């Protein structure tokens, strides 16, 4: 696993090179054809991730801060810009898989070009650029997890269910921690450290919470299978209205990658198609599914504030195998402000129609997780490594 946390002898160049090398290592066992596929709008082709993370360094660091720098290709900004309106026009997200050019080889040459200039630049970088450089490193780490989830979606929707060597134990049994009690009272929420955090974690504030106890373990495949066998996907009483409409419109009957074969459940992982491991935490469920399961059990999902308080207060509270859905809408903290320029488009403009996930997953690079991290996705999304933890009150 990648370790980003710097040591006393860890230079900025070392950190940069290690992050960049890990991105390419994820793709080491892909075939050329795998790099181009985009089976759905949410999934970007692997070669696009390789280009976009390189474009980020070129656009936000080298072009404005390295005198005389020449962009690798004048059209690459149009191809690899994601959603930054202030940077200019871009290829529609849904069309990323239609681009046979630039080739995979071209994109690796692009990465080498930018890396060579970045390595020289970082040796004499202005200390005032440290926040931007940290953002770039964590931005690439976010795309490392997206690379893994997108590769899994691409191969998991191939009828051959090919295995691939990506060291993600996505169907391993969990080590159970202790239940975490959140006492009634006022609790402080938000990032309070001196290291890196995203802007959506800032705005330290107090919230009042009732006493609750968060389960010490995530819901397992066996537990979720019981929900399926009890007719959970056929009973509207467990579902939010939007969730019930989603189930029926998409004909959802199980978590993503589950397949019923000869009366038994199988699941696609990077090892191929295998029987579902009963003791592994359930994975690739939407918020709608997590909420419906909680209602079926007579329990509920914790709020993001309950989750953060539990994680901060209880050392024995184990987390990190699955991103955990919370019952909190993704909204700004008090005093949230949007940064000037393109960097201000990073988080704030997505604070509508999404739910917060907390923790991390087996695909999250080491050093990229912290208890205050606020991940977020629309409630119907399943393709991330998402799971369920319940609370009882």
C-alpha positions as CSV (number, residue, x, y, z in Angstrom):
1,X,0.0,0.0,0.0
2,X,1.1,3.5,-0.7
3,X,2.3,5.6,2.3
4,X,2.0,9.3,1.7
5,X,2.7,10.5,5.3
6,X,6.1,12.2,5.1
7,X,9.0,11.3,7.4
8,X,11.9,13.5,8.4
9,X,13.9,12.2,5.4
10,X,11.0,12.1,2.9
11,X,11.4,14.8,0.3
12,X,8.6,16.4,-1.7
13,X,10.2,14.8,-4.8
14,X,10.1,11.4,-3.1
15,X,6.5,11.8,-2.2
16,X,5.5,12.9,-5.7
17,X,7.4,10.1,-7.4
18,X,5.9,7.5,-5.1
19,X,2.4,8.7,-5.7
20,X,2.9,8.8,-9.5
21,X,4.5,5.4,-9.6
22,X,1.6,3.8,-7.6
23,X,-0.9,5.1,-10.1
24,X,0.9,3.3,-12.9
25,X,1.4,0.2,-10.8
26,X,-2.4,-0.2,-10.5
27,X,-2.5,-0.5,-14.3
28,X,0.5,-2.8,-14.6
29,X,-1.5,-5.9,-15.6
30,X,-4.1,-4.2,-17.9
31,X,-4.2,-5.2,-21.5
32,X,-4.1,-2.3,-24.0
33,X,-7.8,-2.8,-24.8
34,X,-8.7,-2.5,-21.1
35,X,-7.5,1.1,-21.0
36,X,-10.2,2.4,-23.3
37,X,-13.5,0.9,-22.2
38,X,-16.2,3.0,-20.7
39,X,-19.3,0.8,-20.0
40,X,-21.3,3.5,-18.1
41,X,-21.1,7.2,-17.6
42,X,-19.8,7.0,-14.0
43,X,-16.8,4.9,-15.1
44,X,-13.9,6.6,-16.8
45,X,-11.5,4.6,-19.0
46,X,-8.2,3.9,-17.2
47,X,-6.2,5.9,-19.7
48,X,-8.3,8.9,-19.0
49,X,-7.4,8.7,-15.3
50,X,-3.7,8.5,-16.2
51,X,-4.1,11.6,-18.4
52,X,-6.3,13.6,-16.1
53,X,-4.0,13.3,-13.1
54,X,-1.1,14.4,-15.3
55,X,-3.2,17.3,-16.7
56,X,-3.8,18.4,-13.1
57,X,-0.1,18.9,-12.4
58,X,0.5,20.5,-15.7
59,X,-2.4,22.9,-15.6
60,X,-2.3,24.0,-11.9
61,X,1.4,23.8,-11.1
62,X,3.7,23.8,-14.2
63,X,1.9,26.2,-16.5
64,X,1.4,29.0,-13.9
65,X,4.5,28.5,-11.8
66,X,7.4,27.2,-14.0
67,X,8.6,30.0,-16.3
68,X,9.0,28.9,-19.9
69,X,7.2,25.6,-19.5
70,X,5.7,24.3,-22.8
71,X,2.5,22.1,-22.6
72,X,3.0,18.6,-23.9
73,X,0.0,18.9,-26.3
74,X,-2.2,21.9,-26.8
75,X,-5.4,19.7,-27.1
76,X,-4.8,17.6,-24.0
77,X,-6.6,20.1,-21.8
78,X,-9.8,19.6,-23.8
79,X,-9.4,15.8,-23.5
80,X,-8.4,15.6,-19.8
81,X,-10.2,18.4,-18.0
82,X,-12.9,16.8,-15.8
83,X,-15.3,19.5,-14.6
84,X,-13.3,22.7,-14.2
85,X,-15.5,25.3,-15.9
86,X,-12.9,28.0,-15.2
87,X,-10.2,26.1,-17.2
88,X,-12.2,25.9,-20.5
89,X,-14.1,23.4,-22.7
90,X,-13.8,19.7,-22.3
91,X,-14.9,16.4,-23.7
92,X,-18.2,15.3,-22.2
93,X,-17.9,12.8,-19.5
94,X,-20.0,10.3,-21.3
95,X,-17.7,10.4,-24.4
96,X,-14.4,9.6,-22.7
97,X,-14.6,6.0,-23.9
98,X,-15.1,7.1,-27.5
99,X,-11.5,8.4,-27.8
100,X,-9.1,6.0,-29.4
101,X,-6.6,8.9,-29.5
102,X,-4.5,9.9,-27.7
103,X,-3.2,6.4,-27.5
104,X,-2.1,4.7,-24.3
105,X,1.5,5.1,-25.4
106,X,0.9,8.8,-25.9
107,X,-0.5,9.2,-22.4
108,X,2.5,7.4,-20.8
109,X,4.8,9.8,-22.7
110,X,2.7,12.7,-21.4
111,X,3.2,11.4,-17.9
112,X,6.9,11.1,-18.4
113,X,7.2,14.6,-19.8
114,X,5.3,16.2,-16.9
115,X,7.1,14.0,-14.2
116,X,10.5,15.1,-15.5
117,X,9.5,18.8,-15.2
118,X,7.8,18.3,-11.9
119,X,10.8,16.5,-10.3
120,X,13.1,19.5,-11.2
121,X,10.4,22.0,-10.2
122,X,9.8,20.4,-6.8
123,X,13.5,20.6,-5.8
124,X,13.2,24.4,-5.7
125,X,9.4,24.9,-5.1
126,X,8.2,27.9,-3.3
127,X,7.0,26.8,0.2
128,X,3.9,28.9,-0.4
129,X,2.8,26.3,-2.9
130,X,2.7,23.5,-0.3
131,X,-1.1,23.5,0.0
132,X,-1.5,23.2,-3.8
133,X,1.1,20.5,-4.0
134,X,-0.6,18.6,-1.2
135,X,-3.9,18.9,-2.9
136,X,-2.4,17.5,-6.1
137,X,-1.0,14.5,-4.3
138,X,-4.3,13.7,-2.6
139,X,-6.2,14.4,-5.8
140,X,-4.1,11.7,-7.5
141,X,-4.7,9.3,-4.6
142,X,-8.5,9.8,-5.1
143,X,-8.1,8.8,-8.7
144,X,-6.1,5.8,-7.7
145,X,-9.1,4.5,-5.8
146,X,-11.3,5.5,-8.8
147,X,-9.0,3.6,-11.1
148,X,-9.4,0.4,-9.0
149,X,-13.2,0.7,-8.9
150,X,-13.5,1.6,-12.6
151,X,-11.2,-1.3,-13.6
152,X,-13.4,-3.6,-11.5
153,X,-16.5,-2.3,-13.2
154,X,-15.0,-2.8,-16.6
155,X,-13.9,-6.3,-16.0
156,X,-16.8,-7.2,-13.8
157,X,-19.2,-6.5,-16.7
158,X,-17.2,-8.6,-19.1
159,X,-19.0,-11.9,-19.6
160,X,-15.7,-13.7,-19.2
161,X,-15.3,-12.3,-15.6
162,X,-11.5,-12.2,-16.1
163,X,-9.2,-12.3,-13.0
164,X,-6.5,-9.6,-12.8
165,X,-3.6,-9.1,-10.4
166,X,-4.6,-6.0,-8.3
167,X,-3.8,-6.4,-4.6
168,X,-7.1,-5.4,-3.2
169,X,-8.6,-8.0,-0.7
170,X,-12.2,-7.0,-1.6
171,X,-13.8,-10.2,-0.3
172,X,-11.8,-10.8,2.9
173,X,-13.4,-11.5,6.2
174,X,-13.3,-8.5,8.6
175,X,-11.6,-8.2,12.0
176,X,-14.5,-7.2,14.3
177,X,-14.0,-4.3,16.5
178,X,-15.9,-3.2,19.6
179,X,-19.2,-1.3,19.5
180,X,-18.7,2.4,19.9
181,X,-20.8,4.4,22.3
182,X,-21.5,8.0,21.5
183,X,-22.6,9.8,24.7
184,X,-25.3,12.3,24.8
185,X,-24.1,15.9,24.6
186,X,-22.3,18.5,22.5
187,X,-19.5,17.1,20.3
188,X,-16.9,18.9,18.1
189,X,-16.9,18.1,14.4
190,X,-14.4,18.9,11.7
191,X,-10.7,18.7,11.0
192,X,-8.5,20.2,13.8
193,X,-5.0,18.9,12.8
194,X,-2.1,20.6,11.2
195,X,-1.7,18.3,8.1
196,X,-3.7,18.1,4.9
197,X,-7.4,18.0,4.7
198,X,-10.0,18.9,2.0
199,X,-11.9,22.1,2.3
200,X,-15.2,20.3,3.0
201,X,-13.7,19.1,6.3
202,X,-13.0,22.6,7.6
203,X,-15.3,24.7,9.7
204,X,-15.0,23.2,13.1
205,X,-18.3,23.4,14.9
206,X,-20.4,21.8,17.6
207,X,-23.3,19.5,17.3
208,X,-25.7,18.0,19.9
209,X,-26.0,14.3,19.7
210,X,-28.3,11.9,21.5
211,X,-26.6,8.8,23.0
212,X,-26.2,6.0,20.5
213,X,-24.1,2.9,20.0
214,X,-22.6,2.1,16.6
215,X,-22.1,-1.6,15.8
216,X,-18.6,-2.9,16.1
217,X,-18.8,-4.7,12.8
218,X,-20.0,-4.0,9.3
219,X,-22.9,-6.0,7.9
220,X,-21.7,-9.2,6.4
221,X,-22.6,-10.9,3.1
222,X,-24.4,-13.6,5.1
223,X,-26.5,-11.0,6.9
224,X,-27.3,-9.2,3.7
225,X,-28.2,-12.5,2.0
226,X,-30.9,-13.0,4.7
227,X,-32.4,-9.6,3.6
228,X,-32.5,-10.8,0.0
229,X,-34.0,-14.2,0.9
230,X,-36.6,-12.5,3.1
231,X,-37.9,-10.7,0.0
232,X,-36.2,-7.4,0.8
233,X,-36.1,-6.3,-2.8
234,X,-39.7,-7.0,-3.4
235,X,-41.2,-5.2,-0.3
236,X,-41.8,-1.5,-0.8
237,X,-42.2,-1.0,2.9
238,X,-38.4,-1.0,3.5
239,X,-37.6,1.5,0.7
240,X,-37.5,5.2,0.4
241,X,-39.8,6.3,-2.5
242,X,-36.8,7.2,-4.7
243,X,-35.1,4.0,-3.8
244,X,-38.2,1.9,-4.6
245,X,-38.4,3.6,-8.0
246,X,-34.7,2.9,-8.6
247,X,-35.1,-0.8,-7.7
248,X,-37.9,-1.3,-10.1
249,X,-36.5,0.8,-12.9
250,X,-33.1,-0.9,-12.8
251,X,-34.4,-4.3,-11.8
252,X,-32.0,-4.5,-8.8
253,X,-32.0,-7.8,-6.9
254,X,-28.7,-7.8,-5.1
255,X,-25.5,-5.9,-4.6
256,X,-23.4,-5.0,-7.7
257,X,-21.4,-8.0,-9.0
258,X,-23.6,-10.6,-7.3
259,X,-24.9,-13.4,-9.6
260,X,-27.3,-16.2,-8.8
261,X,-26.0,-19.4,-10.4
262,X,-27.8,-22.7,-9.9
263,X,-29.4,-21.5,-6.7
264,X,-26.2,-20.1,-5.2
265,X,-24.8,-16.6,-4.9
266,X,-21.5,-15.8,-6.7
267,X,-19.6,-12.5,-6.8
268,X,-17.1,-11.0,-9.1
269,X,-13.8,-9.9,-7.5
270,X,-10.3,-9.4,-8.9
271,X,-9.9,-13.2,-8.5
272,X,-12.8,-13.8,-10.9
273,X,-16.2,-15.1,-10.2
274,X,-16.4,-17.1,-7.0
275,X,-18.9,-18.1,-4.3
276,X,-19.9,-15.2,-2.0
277,X,-17.7,-15.2,1.2
278,X,-20.3,-15.2,4.0
279,X,-18.1,-13.5,6.6
280,X,-16.8,-10.7,4.4
281,X,-18.5,-7.3,4.8
282,X,-21.1,-6.7,2.1
283,X,-19.8,-4.4,-0.6
284,X,-21.0,-2.4,-3.6
285,X,-24.4,-1.4,-2.1
286,X,-26.1,1.9,-2.8
287,X,-27.4,4.2,-0.1
288,X,-30.9,3.1,-1.0
289,X,-30.0,-0.5,-0.3
290,X,-28.1,0.3,2.9
291,X,-31.1,2.3,4.2
292,X,-33.6,-0.4,3.2
293,X,-31.5,-3.1,5.0
294,X,-31.4,-0.9,8.1
295,X,-35.2,-0.5,8.1
296,X,-35.6,-4.3,7.6
297,X,-33.4,-4.9,10.7
298,X,-35.3,-2.3,12.7
299,X,-32.2,-0.1,13.0
300,X,-30.8,2.8,11.1
301,X,-27.6,4.3,9.5
302,X,-25.6,6.6,11.7
303,X,-25.3,10.3,10.9
304,X,-21.9,11.4,9.7
305,X,-21.5,13.3,13.0
306,X,-22.2,10.2,15.1
307,X,-19.7,8.2,12.9
308,X,-17.0,10.8,13.3
309,X,-17.5,11.1,17.0
310,X,-17.4,7.3,17.4
311,X,-14.2,7.0,15.4
312,X,-12.4,9.9,17.2
313,X,-13.4,8.8,20.7
314,X,-12.9,5.0,20.4
315,X,-9.5,3.6,19.5
316,X,-11.1,0.1,19.2
317,X,-13.6,1.3,16.6
318,X,-12.4,-0.5,13.5
319,X,-13.0,1.1,10.1
320,X,-11.4,1.1,6.7
321,X,-12.6,-2.0,4.7
322,X,-15.7,-0.2,3.2
323,X,-16.8,3.3,2.7
324,X,-19.7,3.5,5.1
325,X,-23.0,5.1,4.1
326,X,-24.3,7.6,6.6
327,X,-27.7,9.2,7.0
328,X,-26.4,12.6,6.3
329,X,-26.8,14.7,3.2
330,X,-23.6,16.3,1.8
331,X,-23.9,19.9,2.9
332,X,-21.4,22.6,3.8
333,X,-20.2,23.0,7.3
334,X,-20.8,26.4,9.0
335,X,-18.5,29.1,7.6
336,X,-17.6,27.1,4.5
337,X,-16.1,29.2,1.8
338,X,-15.1,28.4,-1.8
339,X,-11.5,29.1,-2.7
340,X,-10.7,31.5,-5.5
341,X,-10.0,30.1,-9.0
342,X,-10.4,26.6,-10.3
343,X,-9.3,24.9,-7.1
344,X,-12.6,26.3,-5.6
345,X,-14.5,23.9,-7.9
346,X,-13.1,20.9,-6.2
347,X,-15.8,20.1,-3.6
348,X,-18.3,22.9,-2.9
349,X,-20.3,22.8,-6.2
350,X,-21.3,19.2,-5.5
351,X,-23.1,19.9,-2.3
352,X,-26.5,18.9,-3.6
353,X,-28.3,15.6,-4.0
354,X,-25.5,13.5,-2.5
355,X,-25.0,11.5,0.7
356,X,-21.9,11.4,2.9
357,X,-19.8,8.3,3.3
358,X,-17.2,8.0,6.1
359,X,-14.1,5.9,6.7
360,X,-12.1,4.4,3.8
361,X,-12.0,1.1,1.9
362,X,-9.6,-1.6,0.9
363,X,-9.0,0.4,-2.3
364,X,-8.1,3.6,-0.5
365,X,-4.3,4.4,-0.6
366,X,-2.6,4.2,2.8
367,X,-2.2,7.7,4.3
368,X,-5.2,9.1,2.5
369,X,-7.8,8.3,5.2
370,X,-8.7,10.2,8.4
371,X,-11.8,10.2,10.7
372,X,-12.9,13.6,9.4
373,X,-12.8,12.7,5.7
374,X,-16.1,13.3,3.9
375,X,-16.6,11.2,0.8
376,X,-19.9,11.7,-1.1
377,X,-21.9,10.1,-3.9
378,X,-25.4,10.1,-5.2
379,X,-27.7,7.6,-3.3
380,X,-28.0,5.1,-6.2
381,X,-24.3,4.6,-6.8
382,X,-23.0,1.1,-6.1
383,X,-19.6,0.8,-7.9
384,X,-17.5,2.2,-5.1
385,X,-16.4,-0.1,-2.2
386,X,-19.4,0.8,-0.1
387,X,-20.8,-1.0,2.9
388,X,-23.1,-0.8,5.9
389,X,-22.7,-0.1,9.6
390,X,-25.8,0.2,11.8
391,X,-26.8,1.9,15.0
392,X,-29.8,0.9,17.1
393,X,-31.6,3.9,18.5
